[in-house]
Amino acid sequence: MAFYQFIRSQNLPVCMDRVWDFISAPANLQRITPPYMGFEITNEDLPSVIYPGLIITYKVKPLLGLKMTWVTEITHVEEGSFFVDEQRVGPYTMWHHQHRIQPIPGGVKMDDIVSYVPPFGMLGALAHPFLIRKKLREIFEFRNTALEQVFGRFE
């Protein structure tokens, strides 16, 4: 079994409350996901903020334009500081995503720590360097740009 971590940090020139209010609202996920992924939240009664135990269902096209269901559960929340989502159904064998924010001079540092096991065993491990990791980088680069459009660029 191949296990990987992907870590991305970004500094934003705003206060903790503004960043937390944005990232803890499930409806904002679509705004920070590349359009080509066809990301669509399918929950009928989506709450305005996350909470431990929240199940969020999506349709997404992670590869080759094939639409699939992705289900995540918000497993941990420390209000104003961090939350964790874990895949329950979806493209990965295992997915654990920590979203952490902390104050820094002039703004907020946001860290995404994704721990994951690709699908398809050894085939997934072989595809990881040139397909899966590349795709994650691309998604998080889009996310960084989208967050800069919302909050401005940290100088």
Summary of the structure (lengths in Angstrom):
residues: 155
radius of gyration: 15.4
end to end distance: 41.1
largest distance: 44.6
contacts: 442
relative contact order: 0.24
helix: 32%
strand: 37%
